[in-house]
Amino acid sequence: MKRPDQRRRFSCLVFLPVLCWTFIFPANRIGADDQPINQRLLQRLLGRHDRARLAAMMSIGTDYQSRIEALPTVLKGLEQLKDDARFTRPPKPGVPELPDGILQMIQFAGGLDRPESTDTLCDLLSMQRITWVLASAQTLGHNRHHSAIDSINSLVDSDFFEENYGFRFTVARALTEMNHPDAWEALANIALHVDGQLAYLLEQEFQEVSVDAFLGEQKRFQAWRDSLGFNSKTDSKDASSLAPSGGNALAEAARILSGKPAKESGPTSTPEMAGDLPLPEKMSLSSGQSAVSYLREKRLHPSHYYGIEIYAKRLLFVLDRSGSMDTMIYGQSRMQRAKRELIAAIQGLDPECEFGIIVFDSSVRAWRNDLVKAEEQTKREAIQYVSNLACGNRTNTYAALRQSLEFNPQVEAVFLLTDGQPTTGQLVNPSAILLDVLRRNQVHNITINTVAIAVEPVMETFLRRLTEPSQGECRVVD
């Protein structure tokens, strides 16, 4: 029989390996699915005040173990908030539809590659709150939850997809960021549901795809190219002449908004599409027509505005008519030249385009309350309106940008012309305007282009940075 001290030594020898295993592999102590809910954290996440929710998210440690332990609580919080009556009715004026605290919860969940995270975010894709769906799709794509590709692709059947350009853009970008063959093949289907600016951006993306994007599967890559028409002699010649110099437009927009540095060398290979999915009823390829040539048809013949090509099908011109636009240069005022350039752009619009005009000084006025078709009669009416414009008072740039983002959910591109710094309005500091507008545009994904007329260096920087996340252009003229 063993003595007591021997039994103690024996127990220690048996317990020691178990203890070591627990500390060396802490995740094995308890699975993420089986971890207890932190009731105090959950209470703060479900509270009325979003600042408290943000503070609760900030209190979670940044190390992996802390995040894993908090994950079940955050996921449970999202599941309950999704059905909370506060978020099923229209938000109050000035209150964002998706509070920052909930956005942090969605991004936190997506940052952990766990099946339960993917499942929860995929559940959010079925919500009737567009901002929740957009944030979930973006997070799934950015963090490459490949098992969510089918769920994101199914968003093409959502009413939001038909009604909102920013929604279509986000779905395409989420699949692009997946960097997976299934996603590129899904984009083949999505490409046939879009036109205008997004069709142009997708065509740019397709030029950059290599076999590496298909994980080295040459046959699958070749079939994808065949389905697009890239391998025919005619299309390959056209493709080479249209190859972009700037790389992947959708991925670049996401990079700038997330603050990531640009890569130091050469363009990245990023893939996208295949044709084994059923074609939509509204848009179908004619016999013998390639998907690439089809995209080019939907891209329309581009007009020009101060040398910037217009690929959008639904666009908005935003014109500064403040007092400084009356300044004379080379025998004509800035306003006279701006009107001449705008009239030429309107005349050159494809008849399939829809456009609007906003002018601003101290206040903001729209020519029409909605987009109109670029038919000959409406073009004449628009040209008459522009011809009669006169200069006004101060410069309310922020209000003009806000109204352009909210003008119509189908707007794909904005062309802003201004000649000076903001001098009136809710925000006048260029940096504050930039931060606010870029943040709001994360939902709309409108391509913002700017024309800077004889502006100071600070304003030129502001106008250039305003265009960068959406891959727009900035033209500086005298």
N, C-alpha and C positions, 0 to 999 in steps of 0.2 A: 504493500500500500504506500502511495506517495505521501510524503510529508507536506504540510501546508505551504512552506516556502517553495517546494518543488512544483506544486500545483499552480502557484502564482506565476513561476517562471514559465511553465508550460502554456498557461493562458496568454501570457504576453507574447510568446513566440507565435501562437496561433493568430492573435489579434493584430500583430505588427504588420504582416503583409497586407491585410485588409485595409488597415489605416493608411499605409503607403499608397495602395491602389486608389484610395479615395482622394488623396491629395494630389497625386500625379495626374489622375484623370477625373477632375471634379465634375465634368459633365455627365459621367456615368453614375454619379450618386443618385441623380433623379432626372428623368427625361423632361425635356421642355414642356411636353404635353401634360405631364403629371405634376408639374410644380404648383404649389399653392398660389392662390390669388392674394396679392397684397391689398387688403381691404382699404387701408389708409390711402394708398396711391390711387386705387380705383375711385374712391370717393372724390378725390381732388380732380381726377380726369373727367368725372361726370358732373362736376359742379357747374354753376351758372356763369361763372366768370372765366373768360378765356385767358386772362393774365395768370390766374391761379393754375390753369391747365398747362400753360407754357412753363411756368415755374416748376410744376411737377415733372414735366418731361426733362427739364434742365437738371433736375436733381438726380436723374438716373446716371450712374457711373458710365464712363465711356469704354471701360474694358469689356471684353467679350462676355465674361461670366456675369457681370452686372446686367448687361443687356439681355442675355438669355433668361436670367431670373425675372426680369421685368416684362419680358415679352408676353406671357399669358395674360397678365393684367392689362397691358396695352391693347391686346387683341380683344379681350372681353369688353374693354371700354369702347372700342370702335363698333363692336357688334351692338352694344346698347345704344350708343349715340346715333347709329344709323336709323334706328326706329324711334328716336326721341322726337316728340311733337314739336320741339323748338326748331327742328331742322326739316320739318315736313311742310311748313308754311312759309310764305314769302318773307325774306329778311326785311328788317326795318331799314329805312333810308340811312345810308352811311355805314351800315353794318355789313361786312363781307359775308357772302353766302357760305364760304368755307373759312371759318376762323383759323387764325395762325396756329393755335394749339392743336386743332384737329389735323391740320396739314402736317405738323410735326409728328403726330402719332402715325399718320399714314407713311411718312418717310422713314420713321423709325422701324415700323413693321417691315417695310420693303428692304431695309438695309440688312436684314438677317435672312439668309437663304434657308428658310425652313418651310416645309409643306404647309404648316398651319398659317404661316404668314401669307403665302401665296393664296391659299383658300379664302382667307378673310378679305384680302384685297380684291380677289375675283368676285366675291359677293358684293362688294361696293360698286362694281361695274354695272350691276343691274339696277342701281338707284335712279330715281328721277331727278336727282340734283346734279346738274351738269358739272359743277366745279368739283364735286366729290369724285365723279367718274373720271374726269380729266386728271386729277391728282393721282388717283389710283393707277390709271393706265400709264402715266408718265413714270411713276415710281417702279412699277413692274418692269417697264422697258429699260429704264436707266440701270436697274440692278440685275437685269438679265434673268428674270424668272421664266425660264424657257417653257415650263409647263403651263404658263398662262397665255401662250401664243394664240391658241384656239379661242380663248375667251376674249382676247383683244380683237382678234380678227372678226368675231361675231358682232362687234360694235357697228360694223357696216350696216347691219339691219336696224340699228337704233334710229328713232326719229331725229335725235340730235345730229346724226351723221348727215342727214338730208338738209337740215335746217341751219347748220352752224359751221362756218368755214374753220374756225379755231378747233372745233371738235375733230373734223376730218384731218386737219394738220397734226393734231396730237396723236391720233391713232396711227397715222403713217410714221411719225417720228418714234413712237414707242416700238413699233416693229423694226424700224431701222436700227435702233439702239440695241435690240436683242442680239444682233450679229450672229444669226443662226439661219441655216438653210430653210427651215420651216417658215421663218418669218419673211424671208425674201420671196418665197413662193406665195405666201399669203398676200404680199404686196402686189403680186400680179393681178389678183382679184380686185384689190382695193384701187389699183391704178385705173381700172375700167369704170370706177364710180366717180371719178374726179375730173375736173377740167381746169382751165385757166392757170393761175399761179401754182397750184399744187401739182398739176400735170407737168408743168415746166420743171419744178424742183425734183419730182420723181425721175423725170428723164435724165436730169443731171446726175442723180444718184446712180442710175443704171449704167452710166458710162464708166463708173469707177469700180464696178464689181469684177473680181477675179476669181479663179478657181479656189483660192485660199478661203474665200467667203463661204464656200461649200465644203469646207474641211477636207479639201483635196479630192473630193469625189468628182472626177472628170466627167463621167457620163451624166451625172445629175446636173452639173454645171452646164454641159453642152445642151442638154434637153431644155434647160431654162432659157438659154440664149436662143435656141431654135424657136421656142414658144413666143419670144419677143420679136423675132425677125432680125436679130443682130448678126446672124451668120450668113444672111443673103448678101450678095455682092452690092446691091443697091443700098441696103440699110447700113452695111458696115462702112461704106464710103460716106454716107450722110452722118453716121455716128461720129466718125473721126473729125469731121468738120465742125461738129457741135460740141465736142468734148470740152467741159468746163475747165477753167484754170484754177478755180478756187476750192476744189474738193467737195466734200459732202455737205450740202446746204442744210439739210435737216439736222444732221448731227452737229454741225458747227453752231447752229442756233442754240442747241441745248448746252454746248460747251461754254459759250460766252455767258449765258444766263447762270450757269452753275459756278462760274469763276475759275474754271480749269484753264491751265496754260495751253497754248497751242503747241502742237508737236513740232520738233525742230526740223525734221527732214521729211521729204516727199509726202504726197497725198496718201491717205489711208485707203485700203480696199474695203469697201462696204457694199454688201449685196442687197438684192431685192427681188425677185419675182419668178413665177412660173405659171404655166397655163393649163394645169390639169384641174382647176376649179371651175365650176359653172359660170358662164358669163351672165351678167345682170340683164334683165329684160329691157331696161331703159337704154342701155348702151351695149351694142354688140358689134363685133367685127364683121365686115363684109368679107365675102369669099376671097381668099388670097391676100388679105390685108394683114400686115404685121401689127403687133401691139405697139411697137415703137412708132410706126407711121401714124397709128391711130392717136397716140398721145400727142403727136405733133399737130394733128388736125385740131384736137381739143385745146391746144395751147393758143390757137388763134394767131393771126398775123399781127406782130407787135407794132403799136404806135410808139411815138417818142415824146418825151417831155424833158427839155433841156439836155437832150442826149441820152436820157435814161430810158431804156426799153421797157415798154409796158406789156407784161405777159399776163397780167391779171384779167379775169373776166368780169370781176365786180370791183370797182375802184372808186376812190374818193380823192378829189383835188381840194386842198386846203390852202387858201390864198390870204396872205397878210395884206391888209389894206390900211395899215396905220399911217399916221401923218408922214413918217419918214420915207414912205414909198413914193412921195411926191418929189424927192430929191432928183435933180437933173444930172444925167451922165451922158456925155457925148450927144448932146442936143435933144435927148428924150428922157422922160422920167422913168424911174425904176418901175412904176406902175404900168406905164405904157408898154415897156418891154415884157413885163410879166403877163399882161393881157394878151399880147401877140403870141407868146409862147404857149399859153394855155389854149387859145383858140386853135392853133395849129395842132395841138395834141388831141383836142376834141374832134377836129375834122378827120384825123387819122384813125380814130377808134374803129375797131371791127364792129360791124352791125350787131354781132352777137353779144357784145359787151354791155354791161350796165354800169352807169356812173352817177356820181353826185358831185356837187360843188358846195364847199363851205368857205365863207369869207369871214375875217375877224379883224377887229381893232379893239376897242374897249369891250365890245360885246361880240357875240358869235351869231351869224345868220346862215341859214341854209337856203340854197336856191330852190330845192324841192325837199319835201320831208322824207323822201325815200329815194332809192336808186331808180333810175329810168333807163330804158333800152336806148342804145346809141343809134336810133333810127334817124333818118334825114331830118324829119320835122323837129324832134327833140334836140338834135344837134344845132339846128338853126336857132331854136329858142334859147339854148344854153349860150351860144355865141352872142346873141343879142344881149343877154343878161350880163355877160362878162364885159362886153363893149361899153355898157353904161355904168360900170363900177367907178366910183370916185374914192379918193383917200379919206380916211376918217381920223380918229384920235390916237389913243394909246394902244399898247400891244398886249393882248391877253392870250398869250401862247398856250398856257395850261388849259384854259377852257376850250380852246380850239382842238387840242389834242384829245382831251377827255370826250368831247362830243364826237370826234372822228372814230374813237374806239367803240362808242356806244351807238353809232348811227344806224347800223344794220348788221345783224349777226353773220351775214353772208359776205361782208366786205373782206377782200383778200389783200388789198394794197392801198396805202395812203401816200399821197405826194404832197408834202408840206413845203411851202415857199414862204420865207421870211427874210427880213433885212436887218433885224436887230434884236436886242435882248428884251425879254418880257418886262413890262413896266407896270402892269396892273393885273388883278385877278387873285384867286385864292392862293396860288403859289407864284412867286416871281423869281425865286432863286433857281438858276438852271440845274444845279445838282439835285435839288429837291424835286423838281419837275421830272428829271431823268429817272430818278429812283421810283417815283410814283407811277409814271407812265410805263416803264419797262415791266414793273411788277404786274400792273393791270393787263398788259399785253401778253403775259404768260398764259392767260385764259383765251384771248382772242387770236393770238399768233398771226397778227396782221403784219405784212411786210411794210415797214416804214421807210420811205425814201424822203430825202430832204434836198432842198435847193437853197443855198445860202448866198444872199446878195450882199456883197461888200460888208461882211460882218467882222466883228472883232475876234481875235484868236480864241477868247473864252467861249464865245458863242459858236464859233466853228467847231471847237472840240465837242461842245454839247450836241450839236446837230450830227456830227459824225458818230458819236457814241449812241445816239438815239437810233441809228440805222443798223448798228452792228449785230445785235442779237438775232434780228430777223433776216440778215443777209441783204438788207436794202443798200441803196447807194446814196452818197452825198455828193452833190455837185456845188462847187464854189465858183461864183461868177461875179464880175464887177458890177 
